[in-house]
Amino acid sequence: MRTVYVNGEYLPENEAKVSIFDRGFLMADGVYEVTSVLDGKLIDFAGHAKRLERSLSELDMPHPEVLPDLLEVHRELVRLNGIEEGMIYLQITRGAPDDRDFVFPDPETTTPTVVLFTQNKPGLANSPAAQKGIKVISIEDQRWARRDIKTVQLLFPSMGKMMAKAAGVDDAWMVEDGAVTEGTSNNAYIIKGNTIITRHLGNEILHGITRAAVLRFAKEAQMQVEERSFTIAEAQKADEAFITSASTFVMPVVEVDGVAVGTGTPGPVAARLREIYLDESRKAAV
Ligand code: PMP
């Protein structure tokens, strides 16, 4: 049984409780982060902590008292649960007022709810999917307009994963005004020659922590990076494609809407980026 963290306490998972009036539950009024663990250490913790603070600020959500100590809480959960490879899920909501109300509760009387738990994933870095690559379909992006905030409103991405599953593939890339925004839970990229193309930052996509790291490593390895939108047709004609996220690292995409990308097998550039990302991230892990 896992030991989880709820509002200052480390508890067995079946004893952890949150109010039915919690705004995370009633209104999806909450934000989250997922940080990977490799070799028992946290990958890019500082990046996730910084984005978390930004998500809280963008939603005028009070910063919980534990915020400065979150690294210690993460480490303690890794220790208590003996995690070598896996993820730490963290969620902060606006808390639980006495009743349901659209108006934000008074932060003096309603404090944020903070929950963290571990997800043990032995073999995360050695995933067979990375050898095979994944297949995606395109779907219309029907999410709200502030995708740069990492909120727990994940119903549409969840529906997108189900559409992918129904189509017999692994994931979906979302398209808005003819251009790919991102994957249901990852950033999307294509490779043409020595150039890596991924959508520019804005409110339309989540500013991936893995994205920032991978683009930095790509530039250091003398690859060209173009941050601009691209279409599904362009992806189908690309040499390679891939996705990034904290839990998949760099994952090759070998098919888009039934059309093979490049040779239809994972390409050398994505493989190299995955290797660099894993090596450098392990070195910098805390
Ligand atoms: N886009 C979306 C919509 C996501 O949900 C995620 C993962 N949470 C990402 C991109 C990748 O972000 P990160 O690299 O920080 O995990």
Residues whose N, C-alpha, C, O or C-beta is under 5 A from the ligand:
A	BS01	PMP	E182 G183 T184 S185 N186 N187 L206 H207 G208 I209 T210 R211 T244 S245 A246
